[in-house]
Amino acid sequence: MISECSSGHICFGKVDLSSYTMRDCGRPTVIISPIDIQWFYKINESGLCINRKDLHMIIEDQNMPQNVKKTILRIFPHLEARKY
């Protein structure tokens, strides 16, 4: 599941993300996609949070699997307009 809070924190996790945000944020989140990206659990077993403005780093990371990048681009199509 993928959620976002009003501060622009994007969270990828397996649990109900209505309150799962970046450390010390505490703002409620809205689910933006039911898609679950399993690969992020290799980084942290409960999931991953990232600032919306830093999402491009997932796409630019050469170590990130292509299927993860494709999924991120489907959910956040605005990233595709950038040059990688």
PDB file of N, CA, C and O in Angstrom:
ATOM      1  N   MET A   1       0.840  -1.164   0.000  1.00  0.00           N
ATOM      2  CA  MET A   1       0.000   0.000   0.000  1.00  0.00           C
ATOM      3  C   MET A   1       0.895   1.240   0.000  1.00  0.00           C
ATOM      4  O   MET A   1       1.961   1.247   0.615  1.00  0.00           O
ATOM      5  N   ILE A   2       0.460   2.263  -0.681  1.00  0.00           N
ATOM      6  CA  ILE A   2       1.240   3.499  -0.762  1.00  0.00           C
ATOM      7  C   ILE A   2       0.358   4.640  -0.285  1.00  0.00           C
ATOM      8  O   ILE A   2      -0.778   4.800  -0.732  1.00  0.00           O
ATOM      9  N   SER A   3       0.902   5.429   0.632  1.00  0.00           N
ATOM     10  CA  SER A   3       0.128   6.551   1.164  1.00  0.00           C
ATOM     11  C   SER A   3       0.984   7.813   1.181  1.00  0.00           C
ATOM     12  O   SER A   3       2.201   7.772   0.998  1.00  0.00           O
ATOM     13  N   GLU A   4       0.305   8.935   1.406  1.00  0.00           N
ATOM     14  CA  GLU A   4       1.000  10.225   1.445  1.00  0.00           C
ATOM     15  C   GLU A   4       0.350  11.112   2.501  1.00  0.00           C
ATOM     16  O   GLU A   4      -0.869  11.105   2.671  1.00  0.00           O
ATOM     17  N   CYS A   5       1.175  11.868   3.202  1.00  0.00           N
ATOM     18  CA  CYS A   5       0.644  12.840   4.165  1.00  0.00           C
ATOM     19  C   CYS A   5       0.695  14.233   3.534  1.00  0.00           C
ATOM     20  O   CYS A   5       1.250  14.406   2.449  1.00  0.00           O
ATOM     21  N   SER A   6       0.129  15.203   4.201  1.00  0.00           N
ATOM     22  CA  SER A   6       0.061  16.563   3.669  1.00  0.00           C
ATOM     23  C   SER A   6       1.430  17.234   3.591  1.00  0.00           C
ATOM     24  O   SER A   6       1.565  18.277   2.951  1.00  0.00           O
ATOM     25  N   SER A   7       2.434  16.662   4.222  1.00  0.00           N
ATOM     26  CA  SER A   7       3.792  17.203   4.138  1.00  0.00           C
ATOM     27  C   SER A   7       4.542  16.666   2.917  1.00  0.00           C
ATOM     28  O   SER A   7       5.682  17.060   2.672  1.00  0.00           O
ATOM     29  N   GLY A   8       3.920  15.778   2.158  1.00  0.00           N
ATOM     30  CA  GLY A   8       4.565  15.230   0.979  1.00  0.00           C
ATOM     31  C   GLY A   8       5.430  14.018   1.253  1.00  0.00           C
ATOM     32  O   GLY A   8       6.317  13.694   0.463  1.00  0.00           O
ATOM     33  N   HIS A   9       5.182  13.345   2.365  1.00  0.00           N
ATOM     34  CA  HIS A   9       5.892  12.098   2.663  1.00  0.00           C
ATOM     35  C   HIS A   9       5.142  10.950   2.012  1.00  0.00           C
ATOM     36  O   HIS A   9       3.951  10.765   2.259  1.00  0.00           O
ATOM     37  N   ILE A  10       5.833  10.178   1.181  1.00  0.00           N
ATOM     38  CA  ILE A  10       5.263   9.008   0.534  1.00  0.00           C
ATOM     39  C   ILE A  10       5.726   7.790   1.320  1.00  0.00           C
ATOM     40  O   ILE A  10       6.920   7.627   1.568  1.00  0.00           O
ATOM     41  N   CYS A  11       4.788   6.936   1.710  1.00  0.00           N
ATOM     42  CA  CYS A  11       5.119   5.753   2.504  1.00  0.00           C
ATOM     43  C   CYS A  11       4.679   4.495   1.771  1.00  0.00           C
ATOM     44  O   CYS A  11       3.552   4.398   1.284  1.00  0.00           O
ATOM     45  N   PHE A  12       5.588   3.541   1.704  1.00  0.00           N
ATOM     46  CA  PHE A  12       5.349   2.232   1.106  1.00  0.00           C
ATOM     47  C   PHE A  12       5.369   1.228   2.242  1.00  0.00           C
ATOM     48  O   PHE A  12       6.396   1.081   2.905  1.00  0.00           O
ATOM     49  N   GLY A  13       4.273   0.534   2.489  1.00  0.00           N
ATOM     50  CA  GLY A  13       4.237  -0.411   3.603  1.00  0.00           C
ATOM     51  C   GLY A  13       3.136  -1.432   3.476  1.00  0.00           C
ATOM     52  O   GLY A  13       2.238  -1.303   2.644  1.00  0.00           O
ATOM     53  N   LYS A  14       3.215  -2.466   4.324  1.00  0.00           N
ATOM     54  CA  LYS A  14       2.237  -3.552   4.270  1.00  0.00           C
ATOM     55  C   LYS A  14       1.044  -3.327   5.181  1.00  0.00           C
ATOM     56  O   LYS A  14       0.004  -3.959   4.995  1.00  0.00           O
ATOM     57  N   VAL A  15       1.165  -2.458   6.143  1.00  0.00           N
ATOM     58  CA  VAL A  15       0.108  -2.252   7.130  1.00  0.00           C
ATOM     59  C   VAL A  15      -0.780  -1.086   6.719  1.00  0.00           C
ATOM     60  O   VAL A  15      -0.499  -0.390   5.744  1.00  0.00           O
ATOM     61  N   ASP A  16      -1.855  -0.881   7.474  1.00  0.00           N
ATOM     62  CA  ASP A  16      -2.707   0.281   7.255  1.00  0.00           C
ATOM     63  C   ASP A  16      -1.851   1.515   7.467  1.00  0.00           C
ATOM     64  O   ASP A  16      -1.349   1.742   8.568  1.00  0.00           O
ATOM     65  N   LEU A  17      -1.682   2.306   6.433  1.00  0.00           N
ATOM     66  CA  LEU A  17      -0.770   3.443   6.487  1.00  0.00           C
ATOM     67  C   LEU A  17      -1.456   4.743   6.883  1.00  0.00           C
ATOM     68  O   LEU A  17      -0.890   5.820   6.694  1.00  0.00           O
ATOM     69  N   SER A  18      -2.662   4.662   7.427  1.00  0.00           N
ATOM     70  CA  SER A  18      -3.381   5.887   7.769  1.00  0.00           C
ATOM     71  C   SER A  18      -2.649   6.701   8.832  1.00  0.00           C
ATOM     72  O   SER A  18      -2.907   7.895   8.985  1.00  0.00           O
ATOM     73  N   SER A  19      -1.748   6.070   9.558  1.00  0.00           N
ATOM     74  CA  SER A  19      -0.969   6.824  10.548  1.00  0.00           C
ATOM     75  C   SER A  19       0.529   6.557  10.414  1.00  0.00           C
ATOM     76  O   SER A  19       1.311   7.062  11.219  1.00  0.00           O
ATOM     77  N   TYR A  20       0.947   5.778   9.421  1.00  0.00           N
ATOM     78  CA  TYR A  20       2.352   5.438   9.237  1.00  0.00           C
ATOM     79  C   TYR A  20       3.003   6.509   8.369  1.00  0.00           C
ATOM     80  O   TYR A  20       2.741   6.576   7.168  1.00  0.00           O
ATOM     81  N   THR A  21       3.837   7.334   8.957  1.00  0.00           N
ATOM     82  CA  THR A  21       4.515   8.401   8.225  1.00  0.00           C
ATOM     83  C   THR A  21       5.984   8.413   8.609  1.00  0.00           C
ATOM     84  O   THR A  21       6.457   7.551   9.350  1.00  0.00           O
ATOM     85  N   MET A  22       6.683   9.389   8.101  1.00  0.00           N
ATOM     86  CA  MET A  22       8.089   9.538   8.470  1.00  0.00           C
ATOM     87  C   MET A  22       8.202   9.798   9.960  1.00  0.00           C
ATOM     88  O   MET A  22       7.284  10.322  10.590  1.00  0.00           O
ATOM     89  N   ARG A  23       9.321   9.431  10.497  1.00  0.00           N
ATOM     90  CA  ARG A  23       9.581   9.631  11.921  1.00  0.00           C
ATOM     91  C   ARG A  23       9.319  11.083  12.304  1.00  0.00           C
ATOM     92  O   ARG A  23       9.738  12.002  11.601  1.00  0.00           O
ATOM     93  N   ASP A  24       8.646  11.278  13.387  1.00  0.00           N
ATOM     94  CA  ASP A  24       8.320  12.588  13.950  1.00  0.00           C
ATOM     95  C   ASP A  24       7.339  13.415  13.111  1.00  0.00           C
ATOM     96  O   ASP A  24       7.173  14.606  13.375  1.00  0.00           O
ATOM     97  N   CYS A  25       6.693  12.822  12.119  1.00  0.00           N
ATOM     98  CA  CYS A  25       5.716  13.571  11.321  1.00  0.00           C
ATOM     99  C   CYS A  25       4.355  13.534  12.010  1.00  0.00           C
ATOM    100  O   CYS A  25       3.848  14.569  12.442  1.00  0.00           O
ATOM    101  N   GLY A  26       3.764  12.347  12.114  1.00  0.00           N
ATOM    102  CA  GLY A  26       2.495  12.197  12.815  1.00  0.00           C
ATOM    103  C   GLY A  26       1.265  12.696  12.093  1.00  0.00           C
ATOM    104  O   GLY A  26       0.170  12.607  12.648  1.00  0.00           O
ATOM    105  N   ARG A  27       1.384  13.214  10.892  1.00  0.00           N
ATOM    106  CA  ARG A  27       0.212  13.691  10.149  1.00  0.00           C
ATOM    107  C   ARG A  27      -0.539  12.510   9.544  1.00  0.00           C
ATOM    108  O   ARG A  27       0.072  11.509   9.170  1.00  0.00           O
ATOM    109  N   PRO A  28      -1.837  12.622   9.449  1.00  0.00           N
ATOM    110  CA  PRO A  28      -2.611  11.533   8.831  1.00  0.00           C
ATOM    111  C   PRO A  28      -2.258  11.400   7.350  1.00  0.00           C
ATOM    112  O   PRO A  28      -1.861  12.369   6.702  1.00  0.00           O
ATOM    113  N   THR A  29      -2.408  10.201   6.837  1.00  0.00           N
ATOM    114  CA  THR A  29      -2.090   9.944   5.432  1.00  0.00           C
ATOM    115  C   THR A  29      -3.333   9.542   4.657  1.00  0.00           C
ATOM    116  O   THR A  29      -4.353   9.158   5.230  1.00  0.00           O
ATOM    117  N   VAL A  30      -3.219   9.639   3.356  1.00  0.00           N
ATOM    118  CA  VAL A  30      -4.263   9.224   2.432  1.00  0.00           C
ATOM    119  C   VAL A  30      -3.648   8.138   1.555  1.00  0.00           C
ATOM    120  O   VAL A  30      -2.535   8.295   1.052  1.00  0.00           O
ATOM    121  N   ILE A  31      -4.370   7.048   1.375  1.00  0.00           N
ATOM    122  CA  ILE A  31      -3.873   5.970   0.520  1.00  0.00           C
ATOM    123  C   ILE A  31      -3.972   6.430  -0.930  1.00  0.00           C
ATOM    124  O   ILE A  31      -5.041   6.820  -1.399  1.00  0.00           O
ATOM    125  N   ILE A  32      -2.842   6.379  -1.634  1.00  0.00           N
ATOM    126  CA  ILE A  32      -2.838   6.787  -3.036  1.00  0.00           C
ATOM    127  C   ILE A  32      -2.762   5.590  -3.983  1.00  0.00           C
ATOM    128  O   ILE A  32      -3.026   5.725  -5.177  1.00  0.00           O
ATOM    129  N   SER A  33      -2.403   4.417  -3.451  1.00  0.00           N
ATOM    130  CA  SER A  33      -2.379   3.206  -4.278  1.00  0.00           C
ATOM    131  C   SER A  33      -2.406   1.972  -3.385  1.00  0.00           C
ATOM    132  O   SER A  33      -1.737   1.938  -2.352  1.00  0.00           O
ATOM    133  N   PRO A  34      -3.175   0.957  -3.776  1.00  0.00           N
ATOM    134  CA  PRO A  34      -3.188  -0.292  -3.019  1.00  0.00           C
ATOM    135  C   PRO A  34      -2.005  -1.200  -3.382  1.00  0.00           C
ATOM    136  O   PRO A  34      -1.824  -2.254  -2.773  1.00  0.00           O
ATOM    137  N   ILE A  35      -1.209  -0.795  -4.366  1.00  0.00           N
ATOM    138  CA  ILE A  35      -0.080  -1.608  -4.821  1.00  0.00           C
ATOM    139  C   ILE A  35       0.942  -1.758  -3.703  1.00  0.00           C
ATOM    140  O   ILE A  35       1.254  -0.807  -2.986  1.00  0.00           O
ATOM    141  N   ASP A  36       1.452  -2.970  -3.575  1.00  0.00           N
ATOM    142  CA  ASP A  36       2.451  -3.279  -2.554  1.00  0.00           C
ATOM    143  C   ASP A  36       3.766  -3.620  -3.259  1.00  0.00           C
ATOM    144  O   ASP A  36       3.825  -4.589  -4.016  1.00  0.00           O
ATOM    145  N   ILE A  37       4.808  -2.844  -3.020  1.00  0.00           N
ATOM    146  CA  ILE A  37       6.107  -3.086  -3.651  1.00  0.00           C
ATOM    147  C   ILE A  37       6.977  -3.842  -2.654  1.00  0.00           C
ATOM    148  O   ILE A  37       7.592  -3.249  -1.768  1.00  0.00           O
ATOM    149  N   GLN A  38       7.014  -5.147  -2.814  1.00  0.00           N
ATOM    150  CA  GLN A  38       7.705  -6.038  -1.878  1.00  0.00           C
ATOM    151  C   GLN A  38       9.188  -5.710  -1.703  1.00  0.00           C
ATOM    152  O   GLN A  38       9.734  -5.900  -0.617  1.00  0.00           O
ATOM    153  N   TRP A  39       9.830  -5.232  -2.730  1.00  0.00           N
ATOM    154  CA  TRP A  39      11.268  -5.006  -2.683  1.00  0.00           C
ATOM    155  C   TRP A  39      11.658  -4.047  -1.551  1.00  0.00           C
ATOM    156  O   TRP A  39      12.733  -4.193  -0.970  1.00  0.00           O
ATOM    157  N   PHE A  40      10.809  -3.079  -1.234  1.00  0.00           N
ATOM    158  CA  PHE A  40      11.133  -2.103  -0.195  1.00  0.00           C
ATOM    159  C   PHE A  40      11.281  -2.743   1.182  1.00  0.00           C
ATOM    160  O   PHE A  40      11.907  -2.156   2.064  1.00  0.00           O
ATOM    161  N   TYR A  41      10.725  -3.919   1.380  1.00  0.00           N
ATOM    162  CA  TYR A  41      10.844  -4.586   2.674  1.00  0.00           C
ATOM    163  C   TYR A  41      12.239  -5.155   2.892  1.00  0.00           C
ATOM    164  O   TYR A  41      12.578  -5.558   4.004  1.00  0.00           O
ATOM    165  N   LYS A  42      13.051  -5.190   1.834  1.00  0.00           N
ATOM    166  CA  LYS A  42      14.454  -5.569   1.994  1.00  0.00           C
ATOM    167  C   LYS A  42      15.226  -4.457   2.690  1.00  0.00           C
ATOM    168  O   LYS A  42      16.218  -4.716   3.371  1.00  0.00           O
ATOM    169  N   ILE A  43      14.773  -3.228   2.520  1.00  0.00           N
ATOM    170  CA  ILE A  43      15.407  -2.071   3.152  1.00  0.00           C
ATOM    171  C   ILE A  43      14.961  -1.970   4.606  1.00  0.00           C
ATOM    172  O   ILE A  43      15.774  -1.754   5.505  1.00  0.00           O
ATOM    173  N   ASN A  44      13.659  -2.131   4.821  1.00  0.00           N
ATOM    174  CA  ASN A  44      13.079  -2.043   6.162  1.00  0.00           C
ATOM    175  C   ASN A  44      11.859  -2.958   6.179  1.00  0.00           C
ATOM    176  O   ASN A  44      10.986  -2.831   5.321  1.00  0.00           O
ATOM    177  N   GLU A  45      11.783  -3.866   7.127  1.00  0.00           N
ATOM    178  CA  GLU A  45      10.699  -4.855   7.118  1.00  0.00           C
ATOM    179  C   GLU A  45       9.309  -4.250   7.232  1.00  0.00           C
ATOM    180  O   GLU A  45       8.339  -4.886   6.819  1.00  0.00           O
ATOM    181  N   SER A  46       9.174  -3.041   7.778  1.00  0.00           N
ATOM    182  CA  SER A  46       7.848  -2.437   7.875  1.00  0.00           C
ATOM    183  C   SER A  46       7.539  -1.514   6.694  1.00  0.00           C
ATOM    184  O   SER A  46       6.402  -1.066   6.547  1.00  0.00           O
ATOM    185  N   GLY A  47       8.519  -1.228   5.864  1.00  0.00           N
ATOM    186  CA  GLY A  47       8.286  -0.389   4.702  1.00  0.00           C
ATOM    187  C   GLY A  47       9.291   0.736   4.594  1.00  0.00           C
ATOM    188  O   GLY A  47      10.334   0.722   5.246  1.00  0.00           O
ATOM    189  N   LEU A  48       8.968   1.706   3.767  1.00  0.00           N
ATOM    190  CA  LEU A  48       9.881   2.802   3.479  1.00  0.00           C
ATOM    191  C   LEU A  48       9.086   4.085   3.324  1.00  0.00           C
ATOM    192  O   LEU A  48       8.004   4.084   2.738  1.00  0.00           O
ATOM    193  N   CYS A  49       9.618   5.178   3.848  1.00  0.00           N
ATOM    194  CA  CYS A  49       9.032   6.502   3.623  1.00  0.00           C
ATOM    195  C   CYS A  49      10.073   7.375   2.936  1.00  0.00           C
ATOM    196  O   CYS A  49      11.268   7.288   3.221  1.00  0.00           O
ATOM    197  N   ILE A  50       9.598   8.216   2.029  1.00  0.00           N
ATOM    198  CA  ILE A  50      10.485   9.101   1.283  1.00  0.00           C
ATOM    199  C   ILE A  50       9.728  10.390   0.990  1.00  0.00           C
ATOM    200  O   ILE A  50       8.505  10.374   0.857  1.00  0.00           O
ATOM    201  N   ASN A  51      10.437  11.494   0.891  1.00  0.00           N
ATOM    202  CA  ASN A  51       9.806  12.755   0.502  1.00  0.00           C
ATOM    203  C   ASN A  51       9.403  12.686  -0.958  1.00  0.00           C
ATOM    204  O   ASN A  51      10.137  12.146  -1.787  1.00  0.00           O
ATOM    205  N   ARG A  52       8.246  13.229  -1.273  1.00  0.00           N
ATOM    206  CA  ARG A  52       7.757  13.219  -2.660  1.00  0.00           C
ATOM    207  C   ARG A  52       8.805  13.806  -3.599  1.00  0.00           C
ATOM    208  O   ARG A  52       9.010  13.291  -4.698  1.00  0.00           O
ATOM    209  N   LYS A  53       9.461  14.871  -3.179  1.00  0.00           N
ATOM    210  CA  LYS A  53      10.453  15.526  -4.037  1.00  0.00           C
ATOM    211  C   LYS A  53      11.675  14.639  -4.289  1.00  0.00           C
ATOM    212  O   LYS A  53      12.468  14.924  -5.186  1.00  0.00           O
ATOM    213  N   ASP A  54      11.833  13.574  -3.511  1.00  0.00           N
ATOM    214  CA  ASP A  54      12.974  12.672  -3.670  1.00  0.00           C
ATOM    215  C   ASP A  54      12.626  11.367  -4.387  1.00  0.00           C
ATOM    216  O   ASP A  54      13.481  10.491  -4.518  1.00  0.00           O
ATOM    217  N   LEU A  55      11.390  11.226  -4.851  1.00  0.00           N
ATOM    218  CA  LEU A  55      10.983  10.002  -5.539  1.00  0.00           C
ATOM    219  C   LEU A  55      11.861   9.706  -6.756  1.00  0.00           C
ATOM    220  O   LEU A  55      12.078   8.545  -7.102  1.00  0.00           O
ATOM    221  N   HIS A  56      12.356  10.742  -7.391  1.00  0.00           N
ATOM    222  CA  HIS A  56      13.204  10.549  -8.566  1.00  0.00           C
ATOM    223  C   HIS A  56      14.449   9.728  -8.235  1.00  0.00           C
ATOM    224  O   HIS A  56      15.025   9.092  -9.118  1.00  0.00           O
ATOM    225  N   MET A  57      14.867   9.739  -6.972  1.00  0.00           N
ATOM    226  CA  MET A  57      16.050   8.989  -6.574  1.00  0.00           C
ATOM    227  C   MET A  57      15.843   7.477  -6.726  1.00  0.00           C
ATOM    228  O   MET A  57      16.795   6.739  -6.980  1.00  0.00           O
ATOM    229  N   ILE A  58      14.618   7.030  -6.572  1.00  0.00           N
ATOM    230  CA  ILE A  58      14.314   5.608  -6.772  1.00  0.00           C
ATOM    231  C   ILE A  58      14.555   5.250  -8.238  1.00  0.00           C
ATOM    232  O   ILE A  58      15.138   4.210  -8.542  1.00  0.00           O
ATOM    233  N   ILE A  59      14.107   6.114  -9.136  1.00  0.00           N
ATOM    234  CA  ILE A  59      14.254   5.861 -10.568  1.00  0.00           C
ATOM    235  C   ILE A  59      15.714   5.981 -10.992  1.00  0.00           C
ATOM    236  O   ILE A  59      16.168   5.226 -11.851  1.00  0.00           O
ATOM    237  N   GLU A  60      16.443   6.901 -10.415  1.00  0.00           N
ATOM    238  CA  GLU A  60      17.834   7.135 -10.785  1.00  0.00           C
ATOM    239  C   GLU A  60      18.796   6.105 -10.198  1.00  0.00           C
ATOM    240  O   GLU A  60      19.920   5.966 -10.679  1.00  0.00           O
ATOM    241  N   ASP A  61      18.371   5.386  -9.171  1.00  0.00           N
ATOM    242  CA  ASP A  61      19.242   4.422  -8.503  1.00  0.00           C
ATOM    243  C   ASP A  61      19.528   3.228  -9.418  1.00  0.00           C
ATOM    244  O   ASP A  61      18.610   2.499  -9.794  1.00  0.00           O
ATOM    245  N   GLN A  62      20.781   3.032  -9.770  1.00  0.00           N
ATOM    246  CA  GLN A  62      21.160   1.948 -10.670  1.00  0.00           C
ATOM    247  C   GLN A  62      20.980   0.577 -10.032  1.00  0.00           C
ATOM    248  O   GLN A  62      20.888  -0.421 -10.747  1.00  0.00           O
ATOM    249  N   ASN A  63      20.927   0.503  -8.714  1.00  0.00           N
ATOM    250  CA  ASN A  63      20.755  -0.768  -8.016  1.00  0.00           C
ATOM    251  C   ASN A  63      19.291  -1.168  -7.843  1.00  0.00           C
ATOM    252  O   ASN A  63      18.993  -2.281  -7.409  1.00  0.00           O
ATOM    253  N   MET A  64      18.393  -0.268  -8.179  1.00  0.00           N
ATOM    254  CA  MET A  64      16.965  -0.539  -8.027  1.00  0.00           C
ATOM    255  C   MET A  64      16.497  -1.436  -9.165  1.00  0.00           C
ATOM    256  O   MET A  64      16.777  -1.146 -10.328  1.00  0.00           O
ATOM    257  N   PRO A  65      15.792  -2.514  -8.856  1.00  0.00           N
ATOM    258  CA  PRO A  65      15.289  -3.406  -9.907  1.00  0.00           C
ATOM    259  C   PRO A  65      14.350  -2.678 -10.877  1.00  0.00           C
ATOM    260  O   PRO A  65      13.604  -1.783 -10.482  1.00  0.00           O
ATOM    261  N   GLN A  66      14.400  -3.076 -12.141  1.00  0.00           N
ATOM    262  CA  GLN A  66      13.572  -2.439 -13.172  1.00  0.00           C
ATOM    263  C   GLN A  66      12.082  -2.557 -12.887  1.00  0.00           C
ATOM    264  O   GLN A  66      11.321  -1.634 -13.179  1.00  0.00           O
ATOM    265  N   ASN A  67      11.653  -3.691 -12.317  1.00  0.00           N
ATOM    266  CA  ASN A  67      10.216  -3.841 -12.044  1.00  0.00           C
ATOM    267  C   ASN A  67       9.748  -2.839 -10.996  1.00  0.00           C
ATOM    268  O   ASN A  67       8.610  -2.373 -11.055  1.00  0.00           O
ATOM    269  N   VAL A  68      10.606  -2.502 -10.041  1.00  0.00           N
ATOM    270  CA  VAL A  68      10.262  -1.490  -9.029  1.00  0.00           C
ATOM    271  C   VAL A  68      10.151  -0.127  -9.702  1.00  0.00           C
ATOM    272  O   VAL A  68       9.207   0.619  -9.442  1.00  0.00           O
ATOM    273  N   LYS A  69      11.109   0.200 -10.567  1.00  0.00           N
ATOM    274  CA  LYS A  69      11.076   1.485 -11.267  1.00  0.00           C
ATOM    275  C   LYS A  69       9.820   1.611 -12.124  1.00  0.00           C
ATOM    276  O   LYS A  69       9.185   2.666 -12.140  1.00  0.00           O
ATOM    277  N   LYS A  70       9.459   0.552 -12.830  1.00  0.00           N
ATOM    278  CA  LYS A  70       8.262   0.586 -13.681  1.00  0.00           C
ATOM    279  C   LYS A  70       6.999   0.791 -12.851  1.00  0.00           C
ATOM    280  O   LYS A  70       6.103   1.534 -13.249  1.00  0.00           O
ATOM    281  N   THR A  71       6.931   0.134 -11.702  1.00  0.00           N
ATOM    282  CA  THR A  71       5.773   0.291 -10.823  1.00  0.00           C
ATOM    283  C   THR A  71       5.690   1.721 -10.307  1.00  0.00           C
ATOM    284  O   THR A  71       4.612   2.316 -10.296  1.00  0.00           O
ATOM    285  N   ILE A  72       6.813   2.271  -9.883  1.00  0.00           N
ATOM    286  CA  ILE A  72       6.844   3.657  -9.389  1.00  0.00           C
ATOM    287  C   ILE A  72       6.409   4.616 -10.499  1.00  0.00           C
ATOM    288  O   ILE A  72       5.646   5.547 -10.243  1.00  0.00           O
ATOM    289  N   LEU A  73       6.880   4.400 -11.715  1.00  0.00           N
ATOM    290  CA  LEU A  73       6.503   5.275 -12.829  1.00  0.00           C
ATOM    291  C   LEU A  73       5.017   5.165 -13.172  1.00  0.00           C
ATOM    292  O   LEU A  73       4.416   6.147 -13.606  1.00  0.00           O
ATOM    293  N   ARG A  74       4.418   3.994 -12.986  1.00  0.00           N
ATOM    294  CA  ARG A  74       2.969   3.852 -13.211  1.00  0.00           C
ATOM    295  C   ARG A  74       2.179   4.644 -12.180  1.00  0.00           C
ATOM    296  O   ARG A  74       1.159   5.252 -12.505  1.00  0.00           O
ATOM    297  N   ILE A  75       2.650   4.636 -10.943  1.00  0.00           N
ATOM    298  CA  ILE A  75       1.937   5.321  -9.867  1.00  0.00           C
ATOM    299  C   ILE A  75       2.207   6.820  -9.883  1.00  0.00           C
ATOM    300  O   ILE A  75       1.327   7.624  -9.576  1.00  0.00           O
ATOM    301  N   PHE A  76       3.427   7.185 -10.242  1.00  0.00           N
ATOM    302  CA  PHE A  76       3.843   8.598 -10.259  1.00  0.00           C
ATOM    303  C   PHE A  76       4.325   8.958 -11.665  1.00  0.00           C
ATOM    304  O   PHE A  76       5.527   9.113 -11.882  1.00  0.00           O
ATOM    305  N   PRO A  77       3.398   9.093 -12.626  1.00  0.00           N
ATOM    306  CA  PRO A  77       3.794   9.314 -14.019  1.00  0.00           C
ATOM    307  C   PRO A  77       4.565  10.618 -14.248  1.00  0.00           C
ATOM    308  O   PRO A  77       5.266  10.745 -15.252  1.00  0.00           O
ATOM    309  N   HIS A  78       4.448  11.575 -13.346  1.00  0.00           N
ATOM    310  CA  HIS A  78       5.180  12.835 -13.518  1.00  0.00           C
ATOM    311  C   HIS A  78       6.688  12.616 -13.502  1.00  0.00           C
ATOM    312  O   HIS A  78       7.436  13.448 -14.016  1.00  0.00           O
ATOM    313  N   LEU A  79       7.145  11.512 -12.923  1.00  0.00           N
ATOM    314  CA  LEU A  79       8.579  11.235 -12.878  1.00  0.00           C
ATOM    315  C   LEU A  79       9.134  10.866 -14.247  1.00  0.00           C
ATOM    316  O   LEU A  79      10.327  11.033 -14.501  1.00  0.00           O
ATOM    317  N   GLU A  80       8.281  10.370 -15.123  1.00  0.00           N
ATOM    318  CA  GLU A  80       8.725   9.928 -16.436  1.00  0.00           C
ATOM    319  C   GLU A  80       9.210  11.087 -17.288  1.00  0.00           C
ATOM    320  O   GLU A  80      10.021  10.891 -18.193  1.00  0.00           O
ATOM    321  N   ALA A  81       8.731  12.280 -17.013  1.00  0.00           N
ATOM    322  CA  ALA A  81       9.115  13.454 -17.789  1.00  0.00           C
ATOM    323  C   ALA A  81      10.562  13.874 -17.526  1.00  0.00           C
ATOM    324  O   ALA A  81      11.141  14.627 -18.309  1.00  0.00           O
ATOM    325  N   ARG A  82      11.140  13.397 -16.440  1.00  0.00           N
ATOM    326  CA  ARG A  82      12.531  13.745 -16.110  1.00  0.00           C
ATOM    327  C   ARG A  82      13.489  12.939 -16.976  1.00  0.00           C
ATOM    328  O   ARG A  82      13.138  11.871 -17.478  1.00  0.00           O
ATOM    329  N   LYS A  83      14.688  13.452 -17.144  1.00  0.00           N
ATOM    330  CA  LYS A  83      15.735  12.729 -17.896  1.00  0.00           C
ATOM    331  C   LYS A  83      16.559  11.923 -16.911  1.00  0.00           C
ATOM    332  O   LYS A  83      17.087  12.474 -15.946  1.00  0.00           O
ATOM    333  N   TYR A  84      16.676  10.596 -17.148  1.00  0.00           N
ATOM    334  CA  TYR A  84      17.458   9.748 -16.259  1.00  0.00           C
ATOM    335  C   TYR A  84      18.626   9.195 -16.981  1.00  0.00           C
ATOM    336  O   TYR A  84      19.415   8.449 -16.400  1.00  0.00           O
TER     337      TYR A  84
END
